[in-house]
Amino acid sequence: MPGNMKIIHDRDLPNGVLDDYNDEPYFRLYHDLKSIRKATGSEIEIVQTNQVSAFVHLINACYSDLSVTAAQMEAYQQTPVYCPELWILLKEKQSGAVIAGGIADYDKEIGEGTLEWIQVLPGYRRRGYGQIVVNALLAKMQGMAKFATVSGKVNSPSNPAGFYRKCGFTGNDIWHILTKKRA
């Protein structure tokens, strides 16, 4: 971790630390993998694939403030938590177009599944496709993982915590990523 950065749990955040640091709070939510809605949609199909180019295109089309490269995604596939069964895309049946997708990790040592990249193309948002992706990944984790987690920015305008709560995630865990203010 860079010397100008700290990661501190909310309960351990010292008084006055924000005088010297910029704060980006992140939530971390938990799912017990017991009650999962069935992931369905008559107009879409769920495809398991680790095709890097499809994920690079999807992720980059979903963000205006960040981008990923094929090399980054290929390196991701070399990590110990990479699980090819947890890379899925949603395609429109009629056109075959990729409209959403998700990537999750699986840590065998602790039995944790972690949602990492849940994306829906801007023109397809607010139609339930994100919930289909999340529920499909959670269903794949059943029998594999003991539990699942997800994290995201607390202050994101898209309210990802609210979205994940609709998918059955619970908790109130907050972590602060602090970066030293410049003098």
C-alpha positions in Angstrom: 0.0 0.0 0.0 1.3 3.5 -0.8 2.7 5.4 2.1 0.2 8.2 1.6 -2.8 5.9 2.1 -4.5 4.2 5.0 -7.5 1.8 5.1 -9.4 2.0 8.4 -12.7 0.4 9.5 -15.4 2.9 10.6 -15.2 1.7 14.2 -11.5 2.5 14.3 -11.5 5.9 12.6 -9.7 8.2 15.0 -11.0 11.7 15.7 -9.2 14.4 13.7 -7.8 12.0 11.1 -9.8 13.7 8.4 -7.9 16.9 9.0 -4.9 15.4 7.3 -6.6 12.8 4.9 -9.2 12.8 2.2 -11.8 10.1 2.8 -13.5 7.8 0.4 -15.9 5.5 2.4 -16.8 2.1 1.1 -19.5 -0.3 2.2 -19.1 -4.0 2.5 -22.2 -6.2 2.5 -22.8 -9.9 3.2 -25.0 -12.6 1.7 -25.5 -16.0 3.3 -26.3 -17.7 0.0 -29.4 -19.3 1.4 -32.3 -17.4 -0.2 -31.6 -16.4 -3.9 -34.1 -15.4 -6.4 -34.0 -17.4 -9.6 -32.2 -15.5 -12.4 -34.5 -15.5 -15.4 -35.6 -13.4 -18.3 -37.4 -14.7 -21.4 -35.6 -12.2 -23.7 -32.0 -12.9 -22.4 -29.6 -15.8 -22.0 -26.9 -16.2 -19.3 -23.6 -17.3 -20.8 -20.6 -18.4 -18.8 -17.4 -17.3 -20.5 -13.9 -16.0 -19.6 -13.6 -14.1 -22.9 -11.5 -11.1 -21.9 -12.4 -8.9 -24.9 -16.1 -9.1 -24.2 -15.6 -8.1 -20.5 -13.2 -5.3 -21.5 -15.7 -3.9 -24.0 -18.6 -4.2 -21.5 -16.8 -2.6 -18.5 -15.4 0.2 -20.6 -18.8 1.0 -22.1 -20.3 1.2 -18.6 -17.9 3.8 -17.2 -16.9 7.3 -18.2 -14.4 7.7 -15.4 -12.3 4.5 -15.7 -11.2 1.9 -18.2 -9.6 -1.6 -18.2 -7.3 -3.2 -20.6 -7.1 -6.8 -21.9 -3.8 -7.2 -20.1 -5.3 -6.1 -16.8 -8.2 -8.7 -17.2 -5.8 -11.4 -18.3 -3.7 -10.7 -15.2 -6.8 -10.9 -13.1 -7.3 -14.4 -14.4 -3.9 -15.4 -13.0 -4.9 -14.6 -9.4 -5.6 -17.3 -6.8 -9.2 -16.2 -6.5 -10.0 -16.4 -10.2 -12.9 -18.8 -10.8 -14.0 -19.2 -14.5 -17.5 -20.4 -13.5 -18.0 -16.9 -12.0 -17.6 -14.9 -15.2 -21.0 -14.5 -16.9 -22.5 -12.4 -19.6 -26.2 -11.6 -20.3 -27.0 -11.6 -24.0 -30.2 -10.6 -25.8 -31.6 -13.8 -27.4 -32.8 -12.0 -30.5 -29.7 -10.0 -31.4 -27.0 -11.8 -29.5 -25.8 -8.5 -28.1 -24.1 -8.5 -24.7 -26.1 -6.2 -22.4 -24.7 -7.0 -19.0 -22.3 -9.2 -17.1 -20.6 -10.0 -13.9 -17.3 -11.3 -12.5 -16.9 -12.8 -9.0 -14.0 -14.2 -7.2 -13.9 -17.3 -5.0 -11.4 -17.6 -2.1 -11.2 -21.3 -1.4 -9.3 -20.8 1.9 -12.1 -18.9 3.6 -15.0 -20.0 1.4 -15.9 -16.5 0.3 -17.4 -15.4 -3.0 -16.9 -11.8 -3.8 -18.8 -9.9 -6.5 -16.3 -7.6 -8.4 -17.6 -6.3 -11.7 -21.4 -6.1 -12.1 -22.2 -4.1 -15.2 -25.2 -3.2 -17.2 -25.0 -1.1 -20.4 -26.4 2.3 -19.8 -29.3 1.8 -22.3 -30.4 -1.4 -20.5 -30.4 -0.1 -16.9 -33.4 -0.1 -14.5 -34.9 -3.2 -16.2 -33.8 -5.9 -13.7 -30.8 -7.1 -15.6 -28.4 -6.2 -12.8 -30.4 -8.3 -10.4 -30.4 -11.2 -12.9 -26.6 -11.0 -13.1 -26.2 -10.9 -9.3 -28.6 -13.7 -8.6 -27.0 -15.9 -11.3 -23.6 -15.4 -9.7 -25.0 -16.1 -6.2 -26.7 -19.2 -7.4 -23.4 -20.4 -8.9 -21.7 -19.8 -5.6 -24.2 -22.0 -3.7 -22.5 -25.3 -2.7 -19.1 -23.7 -3.5 -18.8 -20.7 -1.1 -20.0 -20.4 2.5 -21.0 -16.7 1.9 -20.6 -13.8 -0.5 -19.6 -10.2 -0.1 -19.7 -7.1 -2.2 -18.3 -3.6 -1.7 -18.6 -0.2 -3.3 -18.5 3.5 -2.8 -20.9 4.7 -0.1 -21.4 8.1 -1.8 -21.9 6.8 -5.4 -24.9 8.6 -7.1 -26.1 5.2 -8.4 -26.6 3.9 -4.8 -25.0 0.5 -5.3 -25.6 -0.5 -1.6 -29.3 -0.1 -2.2 -29.2 -2.2 -5.3 -27.3 -5.0 -3.5 -29.7 -4.9 -0.6 -32.5 -5.6 -3.1 -30.6 -8.7 -4.0 -30.5 -10.0 -0.4 -27.2 -8.5 0.9 -27.2 -7.2 4.4 -24.9 -5.4 6.9 -23.5 -2.0 7.8 -19.8 -2.5 7.4 -18.0 0.7 6.4 -14.3 1.1 5.5 -12.5 4.4 4.9 -9.8 4.7 2.2 -7.8 7.7 3.3 -5.2 9.5 1.2 -2.9 12.1 2.6 -3.9 15.7 1.7 -1.3 17.6 -0.1 0.2 20.5 1.8 
